[in-house]
Structure formats: C-alpha cells, structure tokens
Amino acid sequence: MMLDLARLLVFPALMAFAAASDLFTMTISNRVSLALVACFLVLAPLTGMGINDILLHFGAGALMLVVAFACFARGWVGGGDAKLAAATALWFGFAHLLNYLLYASVLGGVLTIALLQLRQWPLPYPLTSQAWLLRLHAKESGIPYGIALAIGALMIYPDTDWVTAIDLAHVALR
C-alpha cells in the first residue's frame, strides 16, 4: 500500500512543486531534479523494474539531458528546465518520451504566446505589489517553461506503468 501511494504521489507532487517554483521564482531548484532521480532509484527496483529497464530509463534521461542542454546552450530554455526534462525522461523512459515532448512542446508554445500577449498590456495596479507577477510580466523576463514541462508530465503520467500497474480500487479500499 505504501509503495502504491508513493507511486501515485511522489512524481506528481515533485512536478507540481517544480511548476509552482518556476511560476513564482522563475527558477527550478536542482533539488527537485535530484529528488526525482533519487525517488526513481528507490522506487524502480521496489516496483519490480528489471535492471535492463532501469538502464533504458537512464538512457532516455541521458539522451534528454544532452538535447536539453544543447537547447540551454543556445538560450532556448533555462538550466532548471533542462534538468527537469531529463529527470522526467528518466521516469518515462523511451516508451513515453515522445508523447511527453509533444505535450510539453505544445503547452510551452501556448504558454509562450499567452505570456507574450499578456506582456503587451499594463499590469493592473492592484497586482503590482506582487513581485512574482512583476517578474512574470516583465518583457525582458524569460518564459517559465517548467510549467509546461510539469503539466505535460502530469498528462502522461497516468498512462505509464508507474500508475497502470496499481490496482486503484484496492488502494482506495484500504
């Protein structure tokens, strides 16, 4: 039961924290990505994932790390976004990586367009006392892409073996 609860809650909670952190501070702490990796390392063997599957998941994470840091080097995404994407790919493996990237890309595009449009209008005076809103509204500020990465991950997560292997009716009855 505890293992099933961990599978249901740990990843979504860390993704929600990453999104909120990026929204309010425009940064994603390294601790979030490290926690995702550490939790994967603990949960993968406990849930019966074999060494070959674990290595494939690490391959997906490593590939994503290389691609994401190439995007970071070009200034397209932040370093926290790159690390979060790689840690998420570790959890998804190759089986769900393309779907995740598709969702994150579309959501990131929508987020970017929405923020660029929002930044064309002055911020209403009652909201100007909120530092995080001022930072988000500033034209020279970046896009908190971690929000799109987290929402994309949360959309894919229910279809992964992490969730589908759980008998949800059994967990709810305890």
N, C-alpha and C positions, 0 to 999 in steps of 0.2 A: 504494500500500500504506500509506504513512504517513497519507495522508488518511483512508483507511478505518479505520485504527486510532484516529485522532483522533475520528472519528465514533462509534466504538464505546466509547471510554474516557473522553473529556473530560466529557461531560454526566453519565454515571453516577458518575464519581469526585467531581465537584463536589456532586452530590446526596447521596452518601454522607457527604461531609465536612460538609455542612450539617446532616444528621440527627445525626451524632455530636456536632457542636458544640452543637446545641440540647439534646441529651441531657445532655452533661457540663457545659455552662456556662449553659444557658437563654438563650443569645444566638446569633444568626446574624450573622456579620460582614458588613458592607457589601461587603467584598472578594469574598465568594462570589457575590453577585448581580452585582457589576461584572465578575467573571471570566466568568460565564455570558453576559452581554451582549457582552463583548469577544470571547469564543470564537464566539458566534453571528455577529458581524460579520465575523470572519475566515473561518469555515467556510462560511457560507451562499453567498457568491459562488464560493468554491473548489469547492463541490459542484454548481455549476450552477444554483443557485436564482436565478430572474429577479428583476428589480427590483420587479415587481408583487407577486410572492410575498413578497419581503422586506418590502415595505410592509404587506402584510396581516398578516404575523407581528408587525410593530411595532404594528399596530392592535390585535391581540389582547393584546399586552403592555401597551399603554397602557390599554385597557379594564380589564384585570385590575388594573393599578396603581390606577385610580380606585376600583374596587369594593373592593379590598383595603385601601386607605387609609381608605375610609369605615368598614370594619369595624374598622380600627385606631383611628380617631377615637372609635368607640363603646366601645372597650376590649375588643373580642371577640378580637382577635389582636394579636400584637406587631408592631413595625415591621419587624423582620427577616423575620418570616413574610410580611408584605405584600410586601416587596421580592422575596423568594424566589419567591412565587407569580407575581408579574409577570414576573420573569426566566424562569421556567419556561414561562409562557404565550407568551413571545417565541419560545421554541424550538418549541412545539407549534402555534402558530397557531390559527386558528379550527377547523381540521379535527379536532383532538384536545382542544380546550379543555374542552368539556362533559364528556367522559369523564374527563379529569383531575380536574375539580372534583368529579365524583361519587365517584371513588375516594378523593380526599383528604378529602372530607366524611365518608364512611362510616368511613374509617380514623381520622379525627380524633375522631369520636364514640366509636368503640371505645377509642381511646387515653384519651380523657377519662373514660369510665366506669371503665376499668381503673385509672387513677390515682386517681380518687376513692375507689374501693373499697380500693385499696392503702393510701391515706392514713388509712383507718379503723382500721388495725391498727398496733401499735407496730413500729418498725423493729427487727429482731433486733440485739442488742448487737454482734456481730462486724462488722456493716455500718455502725455509727455512726461509724466513723473515716473514712468516705468522704464528703468534703464534697459531691460531686455527688449522692450518694444522699440525704443530708440535705436538700439543696435541692429535689430531686425529690419527696421525701416530705412536705415542709412543706405544711400545709394552706393557708397564705396564698400559696403559690407558684402560679404560673400553670401552664399546660399547654404542654409543648414541642411545639407544633403543627408545627414544622418537620419532625419525624419523619414525621408523616402526609403532609405535602406531598411529602417526598422519596420515601417508599415509593410513594405514588400516582403520582408522576412515573416512577419506575423500572418500575412495572407497565405504563404506557402507552408508554414509550419504544420498546420493541421493535416496536410497530405503526406507528411513524412512518416517514416517508420517509428519515429520517436512518439508519435501520437496514435497512429493507427494500430500499433501493437498493443495498446492498452484497452482493456475491456472497461469502457467508461461506465457502463451500467453497474459493474462490480465495484468500481471505485466510489460511485455515488451512493451505494447502499451501505458502505461501512461507516 
